[in-house]
Amino acid sequence: MTVTLELKPEIEARSARQAAVEGVTVEEYIQRVIESIIAPLAS
């Protein structure tokens, strides 16, 4: 599934910084964040 998000500039910048720290793309980082929120709900 493809989703387009309009992020506030500060959220985009924070996501980009954290993605760089983790050595992943911003897309991968955002996917991990979403999955970490949703995964516990599936239990």
C-alpha positions as CSV (number, residue, x, y, z in Angstrom):
1,M,0.0,0.0,0.0
2,T,1.2,3.5,-0.8
3,V,0.3,6.4,1.5
4,T,1.1,10.0,1.1
5,L,1.5,12.1,4.2
6,E,1.7,15.9,4.5
7,L,4.0,16.4,7.5
8,K,4.8,19.6,9.3
9,P,8.3,20.8,8.5
10,E,9.6,20.2,12.0
11,I,8.2,16.6,12.0
12,E,9.8,16.0,8.6
13,A,13.1,17.3,9.8
14,R,13.0,15.2,13.0
15,S,12.1,12.1,11.0
16,A,15.0,12.7,8.6
17,R,17.4,13.2,11.4
18,Q,16.3,10.0,13.2
19,A,16.3,8.0,10.0
20,A,19.9,9.1,9.4
21,V,20.9,8.1,12.9
22,E,19.3,4.6,12.3
23,G,20.9,4.4,8.8
24,V,17.6,4.0,7.0
25,T,15.6,6.0,4.6
26,V,12.9,8.4,5.9
27,E,10.3,6.0,4.3
28,E,11.7,3.0,6.2
29,Y,11.8,5.0,9.5
30,I,8.2,6.2,9.2
31,Q,7.1,2.6,8.3
32,R,8.9,1.3,11.5
33,V,7.2,4.0,13.6
34,I,3.8,3.2,12.3
35,E,4.3,-0.6,12.7
36,S,5.6,-0.1,16.3
37,I,2.3,1.7,17.1
38,I,0.0,-0.8,15.3
39,A,1.7,-4.1,16.2
40,P,0.7,-4.0,19.9
41,L,-2.9,-3.4,18.8
42,A,-2.9,-6.6,16.8
43,S,-2.2,-8.7,19.9
